[in-house]
């Protein structure tokens, strides 16, 4: 696989030269590895291509992209264990599971953060035992790539530098329980005030799950909006998020990402560290 190293000094508008490739698909910000992707097969390549989009993405003052040019010939043999590894596999394909399992075991043995994405939602127990988190999505490959690309850019990437140990889906693709000392929840808003509605929906769902923010040390919020999100909506959302009483005295870090998900809704994802 290829690697594109993106530094903040290259923003805006400067693309990494095509000959500036390395042996693995890695995104670095200010010299730190943000996410290192170990791909297995066609589905993994689609995910990586979504993760590093065609244009630069500036998120929380961190720069991502542009698109990696990958093919099946780029699949690599892992000769070292990355700090953070994302393993994509298809549990309905025995050869895919057979290829993914040794990598997941190696990551687990070395105490690194390993996230496994199952394209078929039929994950064997042996895979669950050696992954910090197994994320079953159970959609077709095209949908998997589109969803995971947005999910990785909008949720995983901003928090990989924080004390976060992985996530596990519970009640649908964006409502999840996270790690041992963290948890996450998502909400959706439509119509007028859809951004604020999405945030409030996430908070209400957290309450319904028996979660509260009293014991939280920090909250990271990612808001996913469509390209038609207006300046007025953005200003209203910013005013609400800048209100320090939203989560009491708990520090809040928030970011927004634009995704053309075609239903004009807004999704808000809260990741809470206790």
C-alpha positions, 0 to 999 in steps of 0.5 A: 500500500502507499503512504501519503505524509501530510504536514500542516505546512502544506495547507492549503492547496499543495498536494503531496508529490506522487513519488512521495510514497512509503510502504504503508497507508499512513496519515501523519499530522505534525509528525505523529501517526494519526492512523495506520491502515492495514488493508486486506482485499478490495473492501479495505482499499475502498475504505482507505480511498474514502479515508483519504478523500480527493480533496484536503480535509481540514478537521480540528486544525488537522489536515487529511488527504488527498486520495491514495492511489491503491490497487490489489497489487499494493497489499503488503506483508506486515513486518512491524506492528503499527501504533494503531491498526485498522483491519478490514475483513469479510467474515463470510470469506474464510480466506479473508478471515484467515488473513486478518486473524494473524494480524489482529493477534499480533497487534493484540500481543504487542498491546497496540490499538486494533480496530477490526471492520467486518464487512459481513456482520458474522464475526467469529469469536476468535476474531473478537478475542484479539481485537480491541473492537470489532465493528460489524457493519453488514452492508455491501462493499460499496456502502461499507467503504462510503460509511467507513470513510466518513466514520473514520474521518469524522470520529476515529481520526480526531480521537486517536491522539487521546486516551481512547481504547476502541469502540464497539457498535451496539444499537445501530451503526452510530450508537456505540459503547466505547472501550473501558473508560469511554462511551459514545452515542450519536443523534440525528436531526432533520428539518429546521435547526437540524444541527442543534436537533442532532446534538440534543438527540444524542444527549437524550439518547445518552440519558435513555441508555442510562448515561450522564455527563456528571463523571465525564472528563472530556467530550469530543463531538463530531458533527456530520453535515451535508453540503447544503448546511447553511451559514446561519445553521453553522453560526447557531450550532457554534453558539450552542457549542461555545456555551460552556454549560452544554455539558456542565463544566466538562471540556468540549472539543468539537469538529465538523465534517461535510459529507454528501449523504443525500438526506440533508440530515445532520448527525452528531457523534459524542465521545465521552471519556470518564 
